[in-house]
Amino acid sequence: MGKAAGALLVVLMSIGSAACAARAGVPRPFPVATRSPENVPGPIEPVEPPAESTPPEADPASLPDPAPASHRIIQTALEFIGAPYRNGGSDPSGFDCSGFVQYVFARHGALLPREAREQYERGQTIDLEGVRPGDLVFFETVGHGASHVGIALGNGRFIHAPSSRGVVRVEPYTAAYWARRFVGARRLDEDEAGGTTDLPGAIRSSR
């Protein structure tokens, strides 16, 4: 055996002895691979919390109307305070009593007859004490029976188109003139309010 081969043999024997001595003594904390390198997860990315989503704007047409029908009818009627009286009139250029009521209700899809006496035949009969906003109140001003009509506003008031003073106005139906001429009140439901498309001629009112 040459000198070089002998030296190599001595080195190898020294390494083997050290390795065995290490196993026999205190073991070293070498890491042990438990999974193949391709399965080792990479660094964990921080996860951003999802942004709060803003709900899409609702179509206004799909939203419920917060105001009851009677409130909307009253608001429409009040828009015409001061409109002139016109016998036979049924538009904002001039109203008579039943033309005013018919026009206001038509704005909300309710078709009423043209004359006060025919409007008086519609809906449910209501006692004076039970009148609510949006009910129709009727009075006897020409001959016998209902010949004048207005829309109750609550608190004993109504809006109507009288010929005296010549404009649409609000006044109390508890006033002496109207109280002694009161003939009844009616409350319209959907079927009654929308039950006709036959709109006959105008009433001739003295008020």
C-alpha positions in Angstrom: 0.0 0.0 0.0 1.5 3.4 -0.9 1.8 6.4 1.4 -1.2 8.2 -0.2 -3.5 5.2 0.1 -2.5 4.8 3.7 -3.2 8.4 4.6 -6.6 8.2 3.0 -7.5 5.1 5.1 -6.5 6.9 8.3 -8.8 9.8 7.4 -11.8 7.6 6.7 -11.3 5.7 9.9 -11.2 8.9 11.9 -14.6 10.1 10.4 -16.3 6.8 11.1 -15.2 6.9 14.7 -16.5 10.5 15.2 -19.8 9.6 13.7 -20.3 6.6 15.9 -19.2 8.6 18.9 -21.9 11.2 18.1 -24.6 8.6 17.9 -23.5 7.0 21.2 -23.4 10.4 23.0 -25.9 13.3 22.9 -27.8 13.4 19.6 -27.6 16.6 17.6 -30.8 18.3 16.7 -30.6 18.0 13.0 -33.9 18.8 11.2 -35.7 15.9 9.6 -37.5 16.4 6.3 -41.1 15.2 6.6 -42.3 16.1 3.1 -40.9 16.4 -0.3 -39.7 19.8 -1.4 -42.4 20.3 -3.9 -45.1 20.0 -1.1 -43.5 22.5 1.2 -45.8 25.6 1.3 -44.3 29.0 0.4 -44.5 32.0 2.6 -48.1 32.8 3.8 -49.5 35.9 2.1 -51.5 38.2 4.5 -55.2 38.0 3.6 -57.0 41.3 3.2 -60.5 41.3 4.7 -63.2 41.6 2.0 -64.2 45.1 1.4 -67.7 46.0 2.5 -69.9 45.7 -0.6 -72.3 48.5 -1.3 -75.7 47.2 -2.3 -76.8 48.3 -5.7 -79.2 51.2 -5.7 -82.8 50.0 -5.7 -85.1 50.9 -8.5 -87.4 53.6 -7.1 -90.3 52.0 -9.0 -89.8 48.8 -7.0 -89.9 50.5 -3.6 -93.1 50.6 -1.6 -94.7 53.9 -1.4 -94.4 55.1 2.2 -97.5 57.3 2.0 -101.0 55.8 2.1 -103.3 56.5 -0.8 -105.4 59.0 1.2 -102.3 61.0 2.0 -101.2 61.2 -1.6 -104.7 62.2 -2.7 -104.8 65.0 -0.2 -101.4 66.2 -1.2 -102.6 66.4 -4.8 -105.8 68.2 -3.9 -103.8 70.8 -1.9 -101.7 71.6 -5.0 -104.8 73.3 -6.5 -105.7 75.7 -3.7 -106.5 78.9 -5.4 -107.5 77.3 -8.8 -110.4 79.2 -10.3 -114.0 77.9 -10.1 -115.6 77.2 -13.5 -119.0 75.7 -13.8 -118.6 72.4 -15.7 -114.8 72.6 -15.3 -112.7 69.5 -14.6 -109.1 70.7 -15.1 -106.7 73.2 -13.5 -107.9 76.0 -15.8 -111.1 75.8 -13.7 -113.0 73.3 -11.6 -116.5 72.8 -10.3 -116.9 70.7 -7.2 -117.3 67.2 -8.7 -114.9 68.0 -11.5 -112.3 68.8 -8.9 -112.8 65.6 -7.0 -112.9 63.6 -10.2 -109.6 65.2 -11.4 -107.8 64.7 -8.2 -108.7 61.0 -7.9 -107.9 60.4 -11.6 -104.4 61.6 -10.9 -104.1 58.4 -8.8 -105.7 56.0 -11.2 -109.2 56.2 -9.7 -111.9 56.9 -12.2 -115.0 58.5 -10.6 -118.3 59.5 -12.2 -118.5 63.1 -13.2 -121.5 64.3 -11.1 -121.7 64.7 -7.3 -124.9 62.7 -7.0 -123.3 59.7 -8.8 -120.1 60.0 -6.7 -122.4 59.8 -3.7 -123.5 56.4 -4.8 -119.9 55.0 -4.6 -118.1 53.5 -1.7 -119.0 52.9 1.9 -121.3 55.1 3.9 -119.5 56.9 6.8 -121.0 58.7 9.7 -119.9 62.3 10.2 -118.0 61.3 13.4 -116.1 58.6 11.5 -114.9 60.8 8.6 -111.2 60.4 7.9 -108.8 62.2 5.5 -109.4 61.2 1.9 -113.2 60.5 2.4 -115.7 62.4 0.3 -118.1 64.6 2.1 -121.4 65.6 0.4 -123.8 68.5 0.9 -127.2 69.5 -0.4 -126.9 72.9 -2.0 -129.2 72.6 -5.1 -132.6 70.9 -4.7 -132.8 67.6 -2.9 -129.9 65.2 -2.4 -126.1 65.4 -2.8 -125.2 68.3 -5.1 -121.9 69.4 -3.7 -118.8 67.4 -2.8 -115.4 67.9 -1.3 -112.4 65.9 0.1 -112.0 65.6 3.8 -108.7 66.7 5.2 -109.1 65.8 8.9 -109.8 68.0 11.9 -113.2 68.9 10.5 -111.9 70.5 7.4 -112.4 69.8 3.7 -111.1 71.0 0.4 -113.5 71.8 -2.4 -114.2 74.0 -5.4 -117.1 76.3 -4.4 -118.5 79.0 -6.7 -118.6 81.6 -3.9 -115.3 83.5 -3.9 -114.5 81.5 -7.0 -111.4 79.4 -6.0 -110.5 76.0 -4.6 -110.2 76.4 -0.9 -110.1 74.7 2.5 -112.7 75.4 5.2 -114.5 73.6 8.0 -117.5 71.4 7.2 -118.5 72.0 10.8 -119.3 75.6 9.9 -123.0 76.5 10.2 -123.6 76.7 6.5 -122.1 73.3 5.7 -123.2 71.5 8.9 -126.9 72.1 8.1 -126.5 71.0 4.5 -124.4 67.8 5.2 -126.0 64.8 3.6 -123.4 62.1 4.1 -119.8 60.9 3.6 -118.3 58.1 1.5 -115.1 56.1 1.7 -113.9 54.7 -1.6 -112.1 51.3 -1.9 -110.1 50.3 -4.9 -113.0 48.6 -6.7 -115.4 51.5 -6.2 -112.9 54.2 -7.1 -111.8 52.4 -10.3 -115.0 50.8 -11.3 -116.1 53.1 -14.2 -114.8 54.7 -17.3 -118.1 56.3 -18.1 -117.7 60.0 -17.3 -121.0 61.8 -17.9 -121.5 65.6 -18.0 -120.9 68.1 -15.3 -123.1 69.0 -12.4 -124.4 72.5 -12.1 -123.5 73.6 -8.6 -124.7 76.7 -6.9 -121.6 76.8 -4.6 
